[in-house]
Amino acid sequence: TLCVFLCSVPHSSFLSFIFSFFLHDHLEHHSSGTPNCVSSFFFLLCCGVALKQAIIGHYVYSSALYLIRLFFLSFFHFFCMITSSTIQVARQIVSAVFFFCSVVVLPLSRRSLDTMCIPLLRIWRRHKNKQTNKKTGSEAVDWLCEALGRDRGNCALVGREMIKRGLFYHVTRDHDFEDRSLFYCASTKQCLNTSVIWETPARAAEEVAAALLAMVMDIFKQYDDTFRQFGYDAMSVVALTPQFEEFQAATCELQMVDLSTLQNDLQRAAFYCNVYHALLLHSYILEPRQMRGTSMGARLKILKSRDYKIGKDFYNCWEIEHLFLRANSYTLKDSSLTSVNSIPKLKKGDPRLSYGLQDPQPFISFALHNGAKDSPGIRLFSSRNLSEELMQNALQYNEGRASMTQHKKTGKPIVCLPKPFQWYTKDFGSNEKAMTSSITKIMPQAVRDEMEELLMSKKPIPVKYDEYDWQFVYPEFWE
């Protein structure tokens, strides 16, 4: 009973296993085989409790670790139940190995378990939600006929219009809306550029993105004093202005943009950076309360909760960054982000792979503003001068953030870098040592001179990363 109680408190799982070990030792020396079976039954009961905790999403790591410990200790129990004297030595060795793995080795693998279990639970929940929200096209038409009082033909046209506006979609995204037994799911995201269905041909993709960002930047600059005086709520007033209504209608042109016309990585990078920032600023105006968060989750929620329809597909800021700007190949080095926010990936053969960058731009980390205090400013990028503009962004971002200090005890020099250098180490080299050799050109002059002196002496440069401040700040626009 005590073992089951301790199991219900995940952080006491280690204590429950220590108690179970002594419990089993007592049963083995003072009882027959039947109590051992009872003890194993209690282990299975504990397993059920932990599995329930994992399913409802609480204490994911503790529950997963507890389940694996139960797996090993169940073998420990069964081997202890063997009474044949011919395999006493083998029984003791195997039992010791299983017990050692359960209480010593497994706790050391917390990061790998955390990284493994959370995405699996997320996939399971997403699949469950799709199953509950899934309807056939015929069922949707039945509902529309009842709600609108129209015939099935007109309701099917309404369904196609709803798909264009991103309200729901085919489960595999292979079909338009049809009045038959094809399954569709309601969209959980909000698309910001489907208030009007754009029918005419669009301008060049890069031209459209640059025009949209310029329009919304002008709106923010115009109401800068209002925001600083009245705070976040002033954005709800901005949403009623004629300038914003014009911008809102202009964003619908992205529906007809042909991404295949972007001929090289420079054009693609400029287009996606400008669309990313236009979508982000658009979200701020429509949802000003989301700016109030001060945590990583609050900032990333904005990046992942609002979409633009670009061509035939829907993308949020998080997907634009990782699917296109980071060439669909990037994995963060620091698991503090990946354990909570999975990086989106495109599968092989997906036609959208040709729309992204073929090779990631090394300084893209200093080009994307995410609303946090420690993120870079917003710049209007052009493919003609993209390399110079990215370099200028990196220099401006690191000015005042990167510095040199000394170790308190040894007095050895240490370079202090902003947190993005730790997240995106692979942008600058295969490891930390290679990174310090390649980033000197984007460091402030004083830091650059000292780093180059240390590199010439072939001395390793210890690195310290500053904490990232996720508090929202009003966007700063860099020229």
WOQUI-V870338 format. One record per residue. N is the residue number from 0. RES is the residue in one letter. PHI is phi in whole degrees, -180 to 180 (NA if undefined). PSI is psi in whole degrees, 0 to 359 (none if undefined). OMEGA is omega in whole degrees, -180 to 180 (* if undefined). Layout:
# WOQUI-V870338
n/res/phi/psi/omega
N/RES/PHI/PSI/OMEGA
N/RES/PHI/PSI/OMEGA
This chain:
# WOQUI-V870338
n/res/phi/psi/omega
0/T/NA/318/178
1/L/-64/323/179
2/C/-63/315/179
3/V/-65/321/179
4/F/-63/315/180
5/L/-65/328/179
6/C/-66/328/-179
7/S/-69/345/174
8/V/-108/98/-169
9/P/-57/324/-177
10/H/-72/353/176
11/S/-101/15/-176
12/S/-61/324/-180
13/F/-64/317/180
14/L/-64/322/-179
15/S/-64/324/180
16/F/-74/323/174
17/I/-60/315/178
18/F/-63/318/-179
19/S/-63/325/179
20/F/-62/312/179
21/F/-69/328/177
22/L/-62/315/-179
23/H/-68/321/178
24/D/-61/320/178
25/H/-65/316/-179
26/L/-65/324/-177
27/E/-67/323/-175
28/H/-91/343/-175
29/H/-123/5/-177
30/S/-141/173/177
31/S/-88/192/-178
32/G/-71/337/-177
33/T/-62/312/177
34/P/-60/330/177
35/N/-63/321/176
36/C/-64/321/178
37/V/-63/319/179
38/S/-63/319/177
39/S/-65/324/177
40/F/-61/319/178
41/F/-64/326/177
42/F/-64/319/178
43/L/-65/324/177
44/L/-64/318/176
45/C/-61/321/179
46/C/-61/319/178
47/G/-64/319/178
48/V/-62/314/-180
49/A/-66/322/179
50/L/-64/320/178
51/K/-63/318/178
52/Q/-62/321/180
53/A/-66/320/-177
54/I/-68/318/-178
55/I/-79/355/170
56/G/93/7/179
57/H/-97/141/176
58/Y/53/56/-173
59/V/-60/311/-177
60/Y/-65/312/-176
61/S/-61/319/-179
62/S/-66/316/-180
63/A/-64/316/179
64/L/-64/322/-179
65/Y/-67/321/178
66/L/-62/317/-179
67/I/-69/323/176
68/R/-63/320/178
69/L/-62/322/179
70/F/-60/313/-179
71/F/-69/317/-176
72/L/-74/337/174
73/S/-65/320/174
74/F/-63/321/178
75/F/-58/317/180
76/H/-65/312/-176
77/F/-64/322/177
78/F/-68/326/178
79/C/-68/337/-180
80/M/-78/345/180
81/I/-74/129/-174
82/T/-112/359/-178
83/S/-65/129/-177
84/S/-71/343/-178
85/T/-74/341/-179
86/I/-124/29/179
87/Q/-61/318/-178
88/V/-66/315/180
89/A/-63/320/179
90/R/-61/315/-178
91/Q/-66/320/-180
92/I/-65/311/-179
93/V/-64/319/179
94/S/-62/318/179
95/A/-63/320/180
96/V/-64/314/-179
97/F/-64/318/-179
98/F/-67/320/179
99/F/-62/317/-180
100/C/-64/323/-174
101/S/-74/322/-173
102/V/-107/351/-178
103/V/-120/307/-173
104/V/-73/313/-174
105/L/-62/319/178
106/P/-61/336/180
107/L/-76/347/-177
108/S/-104/34/-176
109/R/-60/315/-175
110/R/-63/317/-179
111/S/-67/322/177
112/L/-66/318/180
113/D/-62/316/-180
114/T/-66/328/-177
115/M/-80/318/-169
116/C/-79/320/-175
117/I/-64/314/176
118/P/-61/325/179
119/L/-65/317/178
120/L/-66/323/179
121/R/-64/318/179
122/I/-63/319/-180
123/W/-63/315/-180
124/R/-65/319/179
125/R/-63/319/179
126/H/-65/319/179
127/K/-64/317/180
128/N/-65/321/179
129/K/-65/323/-180
130/Q/-65/321/-178
131/T/-77/331/-177
132/N/-95/1/-172
133/K/-83/132/177
134/K/-135/153/176
135/T/-83/162/178
136/G/-61/324/179
137/S/-65/319/179
138/E/-66/322/179
139/A/-65/320/179
140/V/-66/321/176
141/D/-58/315/-179
142/W/-66/318/180
143/L/-66/321/178
144/C/-61/319/180
145/E/-70/321/-177
146/A/-77/323/-174
147/L/-101/341/-178
148/G/70/31/180
149/R/-113/170/178
150/D/-78/170/-173
151/R/-67/325/180
152/G/-62/313/179
153/N/-66/322/179
154/C/-68/327/175
155/A/-65/323/176
156/L/-65/321/176
157/V/-63/320/178
158/G/-62/320/178
159/R/-65/322/177
160/E/-65/321/179
161/M/-66/324/177
162/I/-67/321/178
163/K/-61/328/-179
164/R/-89/4/175
165/G/77/20/-179
166/L/-78/330/171
167/F/-156/175/-172
168/Y/-155/159/175
169/H/-70/142/-172
170/V/-59/328/177
171/T/-109/4/179
172/R/59/30/-179
173/D/-101/349/-174
174/H/-134/150/167
175/D/-77/181/-179
176/F/-74/130/179
177/E/-139/148/-179
178/D/-85/68/177
179/R/-157/189/-171
180/S/-83/58/170
181/L/-108/140/-174
182/F/-90/138/179
183/Y/-131/150/179
184/C/-121/144/174
185/A/-72/137/-180
186/S/-76/138/178
187/T/-96/0/-178
188/K/-108/166/-179
189/Q/-114/121/179
190/C/-93/132/-172
191/L/-97/352/-176
192/N/-123/37/177
193/T/-122/23/176
194/S/-66/333/176
195/V/-132/139/175
196/I/-87/117/-176
197/W/-80/121/-175
198/E/-103/332/-176
199/T/-85/159/178
200/P/-61/145/-179
201/A/-90/162/174
202/R/-73/182/177
203/A/-59/143/-173
204/A/-57/313/-178
205/E/-65/323/179
206/E/-65/318/179
207/V/-63/313/-178
208/A/-63/317/-180
209/A/-65/320/180
210/A/-66/319/180
211/L/-65/315/-180
212/L/-66/321/178
213/A/-62/320/180
214/M/-64/312/-177
215/V/-74/330/174
216/M/-65/320/178
217/D/-63/323/178
218/I/-63/315/-179
219/F/-66/320/179
220/K/-67/323/-178
221/Q/-66/323/-177
222/Y/-105/23/-179
223/D/-61/314/-179
224/D/-66/323/179
225/T/-63/317/-180
226/F/-65/315/-176
227/R/-68/335/180
228/Q/-85/320/-174
229/F/-110/353/176
230/G/83/201/-172
231/Y/-59/323/-174
232/D/-65/343/179
233/A/-65/338/-180
234/M/-65/329/179
235/S/-67/334/175
236/V/-76/322/179
237/V/-61/325/-178
238/A/-65/346/-179
239/L/-98/358/-176
240/T/-80/154/177
241/P/-62/327/180
242/Q/-62/319/-179
243/F/-72/322/177
244/E/-61/322/177
245/E/-66/318/178
246/F/-65/317/-180
247/Q/-58/317/179
248/A/-70/325/-178
249/A/-68/330/-180
250/T/-64/338/-179
251/C/-66/342/179
252/E/-64/337/179
253/L/-63/340/180
254/Q/-63/331/-176
255/M/-106/7/180
256/V/-69/137/178
257/D/-101/105/-177
258/L/-69/339/-180
259/S/-70/347/179
260/T/-81/350/175
261/L/-75/113/-165
262/Q/-86/335/-176
263/N/-147/175/-176
264/D/-65/329/180
265/L/-65/316/179
266/Q/-67/319/-180
267/R/-65/315/-178
268/A/-64/317/179
269/A/-64/317/-180
270/F/-62/310/-175
271/Y/-70/324/176
272/C/-63/317/-180
273/N/-69/320/177
274/V/-66/319/178
275/Y/-54/310/-177
276/H/-73/327/176
277/A/-64/317/178
278/L/-65/319/-180
279/L/-63/312/-180
280/L/-67/325/175
281/H/-60/317/179
282/S/-64/321/-180
283/Y/-61/319/-177
284/I/-70/320/-178
285/L/-79/331/-178
286/E/-129/68/-175
287/P/-64/336/-177
288/R/-69/338/179
289/Q/-69/346/179
290/M/-74/344/-171
291/R/-75/341/-178
292/G/-64/150/-180
293/T/-121/13/-177
294/S/-114/168/176
295/M/-60/318/-179
296/G/-61/322/180
297/A/-65/319/180
298/R/-69/316/-177
299/L/-72/335/177
300/K/-62/320/178
301/I/-66/320/-178
302/L/-66/334/-172
303/K/-108/354/-171
304/S/-104/351/-179
305/R/-125/139/-175
306/D/-121/158/163
307/Y/-117/141/171
308/K/-87/114/-180
309/I/-117/110/-173
310/G/69/236/-178
311/K/-99/354/-174
312/D/-119/168/-178
313/F/-114/135/-177
314/Y/-139/141/171
315/N/-103/177/-177
316/C/-62/321/-179
317/W/-63/320/179
318/E/-73/321/178
319/I/-59/318/-179
320/E/-65/310/-170
321/H/-90/328/179
322/L/-78/324/-172
323/F/-111/304/-175
324/L/-70/331/178
325/R/-103/18/170
326/A/60/27/174
327/N/58/25/-174
328/S/-134/7/-170
329/Y/-97/139/173
330/T/-125/126/-179
331/L/-64/141/177
332/K/-72/321/-177
333/D/-87/117/-177
334/S/-75/358/177
335/S/-65/337/176
336/L/-93/315/-174
337/T/-69/335/-180
338/S/-71/339/-180
339/V/-110/327/-174
340/N/-128/102/-178
341/S/-68/143/179
342/I/-82/124/-180
343/P/-67/148/-180
344/K/-137/146/172
345/L/-99/138/-180
346/K/-77/158/177
347/K/-61/138/-179
348/G/92/350/178
349/D/-67/127/-178
350/P/-63/339/-180
351/R/-71/346/178
352/L/-60/328/-178
353/S/-75/348/-179
354/Y/-86/342/-177
355/G/-92/178/177
356/L/-67/140/176
357/Q/-77/327/178
358/D/-132/130/-180
359/P/-61/140/174
360/Q/-78/129/-174
361/P/-65/333/-175
362/F/-104/18/-178
363/I/-67/337/179
364/S/-64/336/-179
365/F/-99/11/-179
366/A/-109/345/-172
367/L/-110/121/177
368/H/-90/134/179
369/N/-118/10/178
370/G/93/347/-178
371/A/-82/160/-179
372/K/-63/326/-177
373/D/-94/16/177
374/S/-94/158/-179
375/P/-70/168/177
376/G/-75/175/-178
377/I/-100/130/180
378/R/-128/145/174
379/L/-84/112/-173
380/F/-92/150/176
381/S/-131/140/-178
382/S/-66/336/-178
383/R/-68/326/-177
384/N/-124/29/-171
385/L/-63/316/-177
386/S/-61/316/179
387/E/-67/322/-180
388/E/-69/322/176
389/L/-66/319/177
390/M/-63/317/180
391/Q/-65/320/176
392/N/-60/316/-179
393/A/-63/316/179
394/L/-64/316/-178
395/Q/-68/325/179
396/Y/-70/318/-176
397/N/-79/342/178
398/E/-65/119/-179
399/G/89/349/179
400/R/-107/319/178
401/A/-86/140/-178
402/S/-156/169/175
403/M/-113/138/177
404/T/-139/183/-179
405/Q/-126/147/176
406/H/-66/136/-174
407/K/-62/325/-176
408/K/-96/312/-174
409/T/-89/338/-178
410/G/77/7/180
411/K/-75/147/-178
412/P/-70/143/178
413/I/-133/133/175
414/V/-93/127/179
415/C/-99/121/-175
416/L/-119/153/174
417/P/-63/157/-175
418/K/-58/324/180
419/P/-56/334/177
420/F/-66/329/177
421/Q/-78/319/179
422/W/-64/318/-171
423/Y/-118/46/179
424/T/-56/323/-176
425/K/-66/344/176
426/D/-67/338/-172
427/F/-120/359/179
428/G/162/168/-177
429/S/-73/339/179
430/N/-151/182/-176
431/E/-67/324/179
432/K/-65/316/178
433/A/-66/327/180
434/M/-63/314/-178
435/T/-63/334/179
436/S/-78/334/-173
437/S/-100/349/-174
438/I/-101/4/-177
439/T/-61/328/-176
440/K/-71/346/178
441/I/-111/16/178
442/M/-95/156/172
443/P/-57/155/-171
444/Q/-57/315/-178
445/A/-64/317/179
446/V/-67/321/-180
447/R/-62/315/-178
448/D/-62/317/-179
449/E/-70/322/178
450/M/-66/317/179
451/E/-63/324/177
452/E/-65/318/178
453/L/-68/323/179
454/L/-67/323/179
455/M/-67/327/178
456/S/-82/1/178
457/K/60/30/176
458/K/-93/141/177
459/P/-67/146/-179
460/I/-108/105/176
461/P/-63/145/-176
462/V/-122/137/174
463/K/-125/134/-177
464/Y/-107/132/178
465/D/-75/157/176
466/E/-74/151/-177
467/Y/-95/129/-180
468/D/-93/111/-176
469/W/-90/3/-179
470/Q/-64/140/-177
471/F/-71/141/171
472/V/-131/151/176
473/Y/-62/135/-174
474/P/-57/136/175
475/E/-102/134/-176
476/F/-108/122/-179
477/W/-98/138/180
478/E/-98/none/*
